Amino acid sequence: MPLAPTRLRTAIAGLGLLATLAPGLAQADQFKQAADGAAIDCTVSQRELTRFALVEDQFASVSKISSGYPYNDFAVSNEPLRGDIYVSIPETFAARSISFFATTKKGQVYKFACRIEPIAAQQVFITNPALADNDATRFESTGEPDEVAVNLIRAMASDALIDGYEIRHPAGFPSRIGDLEVQLIADYRGASLAGKAIRIANRSHEALTLSERDFSPAGTVALAIARPELKPGEVTTAYLVIGAGALAHD
């Protein structure tokens, strides 16, 4: 059967939406965006630890007011290796909320105002878009557009981190398109580029040749297919880089 290029390109373009909707991120985790000096509203666990982690930054110090009474004071510890902070609430703590300030290694200051709830251990991830955009822009300015696209493909192929890029590994189900099964396995989002690593399986009873043209939606900057010749049952990975225009419609 033919590969139906138009249908394939439409499906590949729609994989960005799958990344947003897929349940790859734990529902209990809290994701916050904040600027320097911003107040961050969150929820902490009443009985278990709450972890605070920065994306593309690390906590350097924490400041809080002590009540002077250990039984009525919450604890904040700064883990030096990853730069995370952990908050624990004693059983005797009377207040229903806590607040503290934290300074990061990149010089940002955040105020945390958190409700205390009888819930499981929590994780709070904080992203500062200004920092991420700056780092991503630096990466995207390291060479000619073609060279940057190749570097992004290499990063996706090796599952490497890129400063300033938001990286997700969705856990959604694959989609069937004709004789092919396609699944987004990694989604890289930068300032003006996005990268997608796509798993492709041949579910037909005959060999197929994958054409880069068939997997290139509008806005494609670069595309590489690890192994374009697929026997029945074989699997390969395609690495797609799209530009800012496509990001706006993703």
N, C-alpha and C positions, 0 to 999 in steps of 0.2 A: 504493500500500500504506500502511496506517496506521503511525504512528511507534512503536507499542508503548511507551507511556510507562513502564510498570513496568520493562521491560527496559532502557530508556534510563537511568532513574534508578539502577538497580543498576550499570550499566556506568560511569556518571559517578562514582558513589561509589567504585568500585574503581580509579579512575585514580591514586589516591594510592599504591597498591601498585605500579603500573607505574612511578611515579617512583622508588621505592626500588630496583626490580630492573633498570631500564633501564641500558644501558651507556653513559650519557652522560658519566660521570666516568672519566677515564683510570685503568686498573687499576694503573699504576705509582705513582700518587699515594698519599700516606699522609695519613689524616685522623685527627687526635687531639683528644680532649676533655681539658681540664685545668683545675684550679682554681688560684688564686693560691698559689705556693709548691710546686706539684706537680713531680714528676719525670716527664719525658716520654721514653719509650723509642721509638727510631726507628732507621732504617737510612740510612746515607749512602753515596754512590757513591765507590768507590776511585779512579776515574780521571776522573770528570767532576764538574761542580758539583752541589751540593744546595742547593735554595732552601727557606727557612723563611718562611712567611707566616702572619700572624694574621688571623682573621676579626673584623671590627669593632674592630680595634686595630692598632697599629704598634709595631715594635721601636724602642726609644730608645737602648739601649746593650747591649754584649756584654762579658762578663768571662770570661777563661780564663787558665790557667797556661801560661807559655811555657817550653819546654824549654831555651831558650838556643841551640839548634842549628837553623838554618833547614831543614836537610835532614831533621830529625826533628820537625817541628812542623807542625800544620795551620793553615790560614788561615781567618779569619772576617771578612767585610766587611759593613758595615751600609749598605744602599742608602737614601739619605735621602728620595727622592721618595715611594716607596710604603711605606717603613719595613720592607722585607724584609731578611733576612740571607742571605748565601751562604757556604757552606763548601766548601773545596777541600782535598784530601789530596795531598801530594807523593808521588811514586813511591817515595821512600826512607823513607817513614814506616813505622816498625816495629810499632807497636801495632795491635791489631785493633779498637780502639774509641776513641771520643773523648768528652769531656764538657765542658760550658761552661754558664754562667749567662747569662740574657738578661732585661733589664728593659724593660717596655713603656711607652708614653706614657700609658696609663691606670693606671700604678702597679703592674702585676702583675709577679711574678718567677717565672721558670720555670727548672728545671734540665733540661738535655738530656743524655741518656746514649745514645749512638748506636753501633751496630755498623757496621763498615766492610765493605762487600761489593763484589765486582767486578760491579757492575750499572750500568745506564744512568743518566743524570742523573735526579735525584729532586726531587720537590716534597713538602714536608711542610706541611700546613695545620692550624693549631691554633685550636680554638674553646673559649672559656671560657663555658659555659652561663649562669653567673651574670651576666656582662656582657651577653650576648645577651638574656636574659630581661628585664633591667632596661631595655634600649633598646627592645625590642619592647613592653614594658608601657607605656612612656612614649608610644610612637606610638598604642597602643590606648586611651590615656586622654586623647587630645587633643580629644575631643568626644563627642557622643552616639553610641551604637552605629551608628545608620544613617549618620551622617556619617563615622565611621571606616571603615565598610564601603565607602562611596563613594570615600574616599581610597585604600583598598587597590586597588579596581578601577581607579582612575586610574593608580596606580603600575604595575599589571600591563599596562595598555593602552600605556603609554609605556616599558615594560621598564626601569623605574626601580628603584634600590636603596632599601631601607628599613632603617635602622639596627636591628640586632637580629634581622632576619628572615633565615632560611636560604633561599636562592633557588637552585633547580635548573632546568636546561633539559634534560630527558631527551631521549634520542635513540632512543626506542623506536619500533616500528612502529604505524601506526594500526589501530583495531579497526573492523570492519564490523558495524553494528547496523541490520538492515533496509535501508532505502535510504540510510542515513547512514554516513559514515566519520568517526570521532572519534579525536582524538589529543591527549594532554596535551603542551603545548608549554612551560609554565612552572608551577612549583610553589613557592609562597611559604609558609613556615612561621614563625609568630610565637609569642607566649606563649599566647594564647587564641583566635587566629583563624588560619585557613589560607586561602590563595587559590589558585585553579587557573585558568589560561588554557587553553582547550580549542579546538582547531581543528576545525571541523565542515564537511564537504563533502557536497553533495547528489549522490549517485551514481545517482539515478533518472532517468527520462526525462520527468518532469513537475515543475512547480514545487511547492515545499513551504513551509509556514509553520511556523516553529519556535515552540513555546510555552514560556514560562519554566517553566510547571508541569511540563512533560515532562523538564526538565533539573535539577530541584531534589531532590536526595537528602535524607534526614533530616539535620537540623542546619543546613540552609541559612539563612544570614543575609541574603544578597543575591545577586542574579544579574542580569547584563546581557548581552544578545546584541547584538553590533554591528549585524547586519543579519538580522532574523528571516525575511525573504522571500528564498528561494533558488531561482533558476532551475536547471535541470539543469546540473550541472558547477560551479556556483558554490560559493564557500567563504566562511565567516564565522568569527568568534571569539566564544566565550562566556566570560564572566568570572564565576567562582563564588567566593563567600566562605562558608565554613562555620565553625561554632563549636567550642568546646572539647569538647563532648560527642561530636561527630563525629570530632574528632582522636583521641580515645581509642580509637576503633574502626577507624581508618584503617590 
